[in-house]
C-alpha cells in the first residue's frame, strides 16, 4: 500500500498490525525503518479502518469542534463536560464525530444542537484538518466557526454525556 511516510527520505513503514477491534477507536502496531534503517515499532490509535499513515487519506476529518457565537446574546458558547479519560470536567467547545457521508457543516449543526440545544444560523468558515496528538493518534478535527441562536438545553444529551452550556 502507498504510505504517507514513504515520502520521507529516511523513514519507511514496513508493516501494520491491527491490535483491537472496537467501534470508534482501534490500536495499531506499526513497524518502520528509522533514519538509520533500524527496525522500530510504534503504537498508535486510529478511528480509521486503515490508519492514515498507510492509506494516505487525510482529507476527511474524524470530528468537528464547533466555535459558536450566540448572535442574540453576543457571546461565545462553551461547554463544561465530564470526560471519562480525565475522570472529571473540562471546559471546551461543543464537538463530535462526523458520521460517514456527513458534511462538516451538517455535523456541526447536529452536534451543536445535541450538546447545547442551540440552533446554528450561519456556517461562517472551517479550518483545514488539525492533528493535536499526532505522536499517538492520527485523529483529525476541523474547527467550524458558526453563529447560533436559541435557549440552551440538555434535552438532547446522550446518556453518556454530562454537559453544561455556558455563554
Phi and psi restraints in degrees (value plus and minus 20) as a CYANA .aco file:
   2 UNK   PHI    -104.9   -64.9
   2 UNK   PSI     105.0   145.0
   3 UNK   PHI    -125.7   -85.7
   3 UNK   PSI     118.1   158.1
   4 UNK   PHI     -78.1   -38.1
   4 UNK   PSI     -63.6   -23.6
   5 UNK   PHI     -91.5   -51.5
   5 UNK   PSI     -32.8     7.2
   6 UNK   PHI     -81.9   -41.9
   6 UNK   PSI     -43.9    -3.9
   7 UNK   PHI     -89.2   -49.2
   7 UNK   PSI     -34.3     5.7
   8 UNK   PHI     -88.4   -48.4
   8 UNK   PSI     124.3   164.3
   9 UNK   PHI     -91.8   -51.8
   9 UNK   PSI     -41.5    -1.5
  10 UNK   PHI    -140.5  -100.5
  10 UNK   PSI     -56.1   -16.1
  11 UNK   PHI    -118.3   -78.3
  11 UNK   PSI     122.1   162.1
  12 UNK   PHI    -166.6  -126.6
  12 UNK   PSI     107.2   147.2
  13 UNK   PHI     -95.9   -55.9
  13 UNK   PSI     111.5   151.5
  14 UNK   PHI    -131.3   -91.3
  14 UNK   PSI     -43.3    -3.3
  15 UNK   PHI    -182.4  -142.4
  15 UNK   PSI     130.5   170.5
  16 UNK   PHI    -155.0  -115.0
  16 UNK   PSI     111.9   151.9
  17 UNK   PHI    -145.9  -105.9
  17 UNK   PSI     108.0   148.0
  18 UNK   PHI    -100.8   -60.8
  18 UNK   PSI     105.4   145.4
  19 UNK   PHI    -116.9   -76.9
  19 UNK   PSI     -52.7   -12.7
  20 UNK   PHI    -147.3  -107.3
  20 UNK   PSI     144.6   184.6
  21 UNK   PHI    -155.5  -115.5
  21 UNK   PSI      68.5   108.5
  22 UNK   PHI    -139.6   -99.6
  22 UNK   PSI     149.9   189.9
  23 UNK   PHI     -91.4   -51.4
  23 UNK   PSI     -68.7   -28.7
  24 UNK   PHI    -127.0   -87.0
  24 UNK   PSI     -33.0     7.0
  25 UNK   PHI    -179.1  -139.1
  25 UNK   PSI     116.5   156.5
  26 UNK   PHI    -155.4  -115.4
  26 UNK   PSI     137.0   177.0
  27 UNK   PHI    -120.5   -80.5
  27 UNK   PSI     123.3   163.3
  28 UNK   PHI    -152.8  -112.8
  28 UNK   PSI     124.2   164.2
  29 UNK   PHI    -123.0   -83.0
  29 UNK   PSI     109.3   149.3
  30 UNK   PHI    -138.5   -98.5
  30 UNK   PSI     101.2   141.2
  31 UNK   PHI    -111.9   -71.9
  31 UNK   PSI     117.9   157.9
  32 UNK   PHI    -169.5  -129.5
  32 UNK   PSI     141.0   181.0
  33 UNK   PHI    -116.7   -76.7
  33 UNK   PSI     107.8   147.8
  34 UNK   PHI     -99.3   -59.3
  34 UNK   PSI    -196.0  -156.0
  35 UNK   PHI     -89.0   -49.0
  35 UNK   PSI     -32.4     7.6
  36 UNK   PHI    -117.5   -77.5
  36 UNK   PSI     -12.4    27.6
  37 UNK   PHI      45.4    85.4
  37 UNK   PSI       8.9    48.9
  38 UNK   PHI    -113.9   -73.9
  38 UNK   PSI     119.3   159.3
  39 UNK   PHI     -92.4   -52.4
  39 UNK   PSI     108.4   148.4
  40 UNK   PHI    -152.0  -112.0
  40 UNK   PSI     150.0   190.0
  41 UNK   PHI    -152.5  -112.5
  41 UNK   PSI     123.9   163.9
  42 UNK   PHI    -155.7  -115.7
  42 UNK   PSI     123.9   163.9
  43 UNK   PHI    -130.1   -90.1
  43 UNK   PSI     116.0   156.0
  44 UNK   PHI    -156.3  -116.3
  44 UNK   PSI     139.2   179.2
  45 UNK   PHI    -126.5   -86.5
  45 UNK   PSI     122.1   162.1
  46 UNK   PHI    -164.9  -124.9
  46 UNK   PSI     125.7   165.7
  47 UNK   PHI    -111.4   -71.4
  47 UNK   PSI     -25.4    14.6
  48 UNK   PHI    -107.9   -67.9
  48 UNK   PSI     136.1   176.1
  49 UNK   PHI     -86.0   -46.0
  49 UNK   PSI     -52.7   -12.7
  50 UNK   PHI    -152.9  -112.9
  50 UNK   PSI     106.5   146.5
  51 UNK   PHI     -74.4   -34.4
  51 UNK   PSI     127.4   167.4
  52 UNK   PHI     -79.1   -39.1
  52 UNK   PSI     -50.9   -10.9
  53 UNK   PHI     -86.0   -46.0
  53 UNK   PSI     -38.1     1.9
  54 UNK   PHI    -119.6   -79.6
  54 UNK   PSI     -68.3   -28.3
  55 UNK   PHI     -95.2   -55.2
  55 UNK   PSI     -49.5    -9.5
  56 UNK   PHI      54.9    94.9
  56 UNK   PSI      -9.9    30.1
  57 UNK   PHI    -111.3   -71.3
  57 UNK   PSI      72.0   112.0
  58 UNK   PHI    -125.5   -85.5
  58 UNK   PSI     -22.3    17.7
  59 UNK   PHI     -98.5   -58.5
  59 UNK   PSI     -49.3    -9.3
  60 UNK   PHI    -121.3   -81.3
  60 UNK   PSI      93.1   133.1
  61 UNK   PHI     -91.5   -51.5
  61 UNK   PSI     136.5   176.5
  62 UNK   PHI     -98.0   -58.0
  62 UNK   PSI     -56.3   -16.3
  63 UNK   PHI    -165.0  -125.0
  63 UNK   PSI     146.8   186.8
  64 UNK   PHI    -144.1  -104.1
  64 UNK   PSI     117.6   157.6
  65 UNK   PHI    -130.6   -90.6
  65 UNK   PSI     103.3   143.3
  66 UNK   PHI    -119.2   -79.2
  66 UNK   PSI     108.7   148.7
  67 UNK   PHI    -127.4   -87.4
  67 UNK   PSI      72.3   112.3
  68 UNK   PHI    -116.4   -76.4
  68 UNK   PSI     116.6   156.6
  69 UNK   PHI    -132.0   -92.0
  69 UNK   PSI     100.7   140.7
  70 UNK   PHI    -102.3   -62.3
  70 UNK   PSI      90.6   130.6
  71 UNK   PHI     -90.1   -50.1
  71 UNK   PSI     -52.2   -12.2
  72 UNK   PHI     -95.0   -55.0
  72 UNK   PSI     -62.1   -22.1
  73 UNK   PHI    -104.4   -64.4
  73 UNK   PSI     -34.3     5.7
  74 UNK   PHI      35.6    75.6
  74 UNK   PSI      27.0    67.0
  75 UNK   PHI    -159.6  -119.6
  75 UNK   PSI     132.2   172.2
  76 UNK   PHI     -96.7   -56.7
  76 UNK   PSI     125.0   165.0
  77 UNK   PHI    -123.9   -83.9
  77 UNK   PSI     106.2   146.2
  78 UNK   PHI    -148.2  -108.2
  78 UNK   PSI     146.9   186.9
  79 UNK   PHI    -146.7  -106.7
  79 UNK   PSI     134.2   174.2
  80 UNK   PHI    -132.5   -92.5
  80 UNK   PSI     101.6   141.6
  81 UNK   PHI    -155.3  -115.3
  81 UNK   PSI     117.5   157.5
  82 UNK   PHI     -94.8   -54.8
  82 UNK   PSI     109.8   149.8
  83 UNK   PHI    -141.9  -101.9
  83 UNK   PSI     102.0   142.0
  84 UNK   PHI     -74.7   -34.7
  84 UNK   PSI     -67.5   -27.5
  85 UNK   PHI     -80.2   -40.2
  85 UNK   PSI     -44.4    -4.4
  86 UNK   PHI    -112.7   -72.7
  86 UNK   PSI     -38.5     1.5
  87 UNK   PHI      44.8    84.8
  87 UNK   PSI       5.4    45.4
  88 UNK   PHI    -191.5  -151.5
  88 UNK   PSI    -185.7  -145.7
  89 UNK   PHI    -117.2   -77.2
  89 UNK   PSI     131.5   171.5
  90 UNK   PHI    -157.2  -117.2
  90 UNK   PSI     133.7   173.7
  91 UNK   PHI    -116.8   -76.8
  91 UNK   PSI     121.2   161.2
  92 UNK   PHI    -193.5  -153.5
  92 UNK   PSI    -187.8  -147.8
  93 UNK   PHI    -116.6   -76.6
  93 UNK   PSI     134.5   174.5
  94 UNK   PHI     -76.8   -36.8
  94 UNK   PSI     126.5   166.5
  95 UNK   PHI    -180.4  -140.4
  95 UNK   PSI     144.1   184.1
  96 UNK   PHI    -199.5  -159.5
  96 UNK   PSI     149.7   189.7
  97 UNK   PHI     -91.5   -51.5
  97 UNK   PSI     127.5   167.5
  98 UNK   PHI    -109.0   -69.0
  98 UNK   PSI     102.7   142.7
  99 UNK   PHI     -90.3   -50.3
  99 UNK   PSI     132.0   172.0
 100 UNK   PHI     -74.3   -34.3
 100 UNK   PSI     110.9   150.9
 101 UNK   PHI      60.3   100.3
 101 UNK   PSI     -24.2    15.8
 102 UNK   PHI    -107.3   -67.3
 102 UNK   PSI     120.4   160.4
 103 UNK   PHI     -97.2   -57.2
 103 UNK   PSI     142.0   182.0
 104 UNK   PHI     -81.3   -41.3
 104 UNK   PSI     -62.7   -22.7
 105 UNK   PHI     -81.3   -41.3
 105 UNK   PSI     -62.7   -22.7
 106 UNK   PHI     -87.1   -47.1
 106 UNK   PSI     -60.4   -20.4
 107 UNK   PHI     -84.5   -44.5
 107 UNK   PSI     -61.4   -21.4
 108 UNK   PHI     -81.4   -41.4
 108 UNK   PSI     -65.9   -25.9
 109 UNK   PHI     -81.8   -41.8
 109 UNK   PSI     -66.8   -26.8
 110 UNK   PHI     -83.0   -43.0
 110 UNK   PSI     -70.7   -30.7
 111 UNK   PHI     -85.8   -45.8
 111 UNK   PSI     -59.4   -19.4
 112 UNK   PHI     -79.3   -39.3
 112 UNK   PSI     -65.0   -25.0
 113 UNK   PHI     -87.1   -47.1
 113 UNK   PSI     -66.3   -26.3
 114 UNK   PHI     -81.4   -41.4
 114 UNK   PSI     -60.0   -20.0
 115 UNK   PHI    -106.9   -66.9
 115 UNK   PSI     -49.8    -9.8
 116 UNK   PHI    -142.7  -102.7
 116 UNK   PSI     -37.3     2.7
 117 UNK   PHI      62.1   102.1
 117 UNK   PSI     -21.3    18.7
 118 UNK   PHI    -107.0   -67.0
 118 UNK   PSI     131.7   171.7
 119 UNK   PHI    -122.1   -82.1
 119 UNK   PSI     108.4   148.4
 120 UNK   PHI     -93.5   -53.5
 120 UNK   PSI     108.7   148.7
 121 UNK   PHI    -128.0   -88.0
 121 UNK   PSI     -46.9    -6.9
 122 UNK   PHI    -164.4  -124.4
 122 UNK   PSI     116.2   156.2
 123 UNK   PHI    -122.8   -82.8
 123 UNK   PSI      86.2   126.2
 124 UNK   PHI    -103.2   -63.2
 124 UNK   PSI     -71.9   -31.9
 125 UNK   PHI    -190.1  -150.1
 125 UNK   PSI     149.7   189.7
 126 UNK   PHI    -158.1  -118.1
 126 UNK   PSI     135.6   175.6
 127 UNK   PHI    -106.2   -66.2
 127 UNK   PSI     146.3   186.3
 128 UNK   PHI     -90.6   -50.6
 128 UNK   PSI     147.1   187.1
 129 UNK   PHI     -76.8   -36.8
 129 UNK   PSI     119.3   159.3
 130 UNK   PHI    -139.8   -99.8
 130 UNK   PSI     117.9   157.9
 131 UNK   PHI    -136.3   -96.3
 131 UNK   PSI      86.0   126.0
 132 UNK   PHI    -113.6   -73.6
 132 UNK   PSI     -34.2     5.8
 133 UNK   PHI    -154.7  -114.7
 133 UNK   PSI      30.1    70.1
 134 UNK   PHI     -87.5   -47.5
 134 UNK   PSI     -29.5    10.5
 135 UNK   PHI     -96.2   -56.2
 135 UNK   PSI     -38.5     1.5
 136 UNK   PHI    -152.6  -112.6
 136 UNK   PSI     -28.9    11.1
 137 UNK   PHI    -173.6  -133.6
 137 UNK   PSI     131.0   171.0
 138 UNK   PHI    -118.4   -78.4
 138 UNK   PSI      -6.0    34.0
 139 UNK   PHI     -81.4   -41.4
 139 UNK   PSI     113.5   153.5
 140 UNK   PHI    -142.8  -102.8
 140 UNK   PSI     130.1   170.1
 141 UNK   PHI    -150.1  -110.1
 141 UNK   PSI     135.7   175.7
 142 UNK   PHI    -137.3   -97.3
 142 UNK   PSI     114.9   154.9
 143 UNK   PHI    -106.6   -66.6
 143 UNK   PSI     103.1   143.1
 144 UNK   PHI    -130.0   -90.0
 144 UNK   PSI     101.8   141.8
 145 UNK   PHI    -117.9   -77.9
 145 UNK   PSI      99.6   139.6
 146 UNK   PHI    -155.9  -115.9
 146 UNK   PSI     142.9   182.9
 147 UNK   PHI    -130.0   -90.0
 147 UNK   PSI     129.0   169.0
 148 UNK   PHI    -165.1  -125.1
 148 UNK   PSI     151.5   191.5
 149 UNK   PHI    -168.5  -128.5
 149 UNK   PSI     150.3   190.3
 150 UNK   PHI      93.9   133.9
 150 UNK   PSI    -194.2  -154.2
 151 UNK   PHI    -130.7   -90.7
 151 UNK   PSI     114.7   154.7
 152 UNK   PHI     -86.1   -46.1
 152 UNK   PSI     128.9   168.9
 153 UNK   PHI    -175.5  -135.5
 153 UNK   PSI     128.3   168.3
 154 UNK   PHI    -120.3   -80.3
 154 UNK   PSI     -17.0    23.0
 155 UNK   PHI     -77.0   -37.0
 155 UNK   PSI     -48.5    -8.5
 156 UNK   PHI    -124.6   -84.6
 156 UNK   PSI      -8.5    31.5
 157 UNK   PHI     -88.3   -48.3
 157 UNK   PSI     122.0   162.0
 158 UNK   PHI     -94.1   -54.1
 158 UNK   PSI     146.1   186.1
 159 UNK   PHI     -81.0   -41.0
 159 UNK   PSI     -46.5    -6.5
 160 UNK   PHI    -108.6   -68.6
 160 UNK   PSI     -14.8    25.2
 161 UNK   PHI    -131.3   -91.3
 161 UNK   PSI     115.9   155.9
 162 UNK   PHI    -147.9  -107.9
 162 UNK   PSI      75.2   115.2
 163 UNK   PHI    -143.8  -103.8
 163 UNK   PSI     112.7   152.7
 164 UNK   PHI    -135.4   -95.4
 164 UNK   PSI     108.6   148.6
 165 UNK   PHI    -112.8   -72.8
 165 UNK   PSI     115.1   155.1
 166 UNK   PHI    -145.7  -105.7
 166 UNK   PSI     120.0   160.0
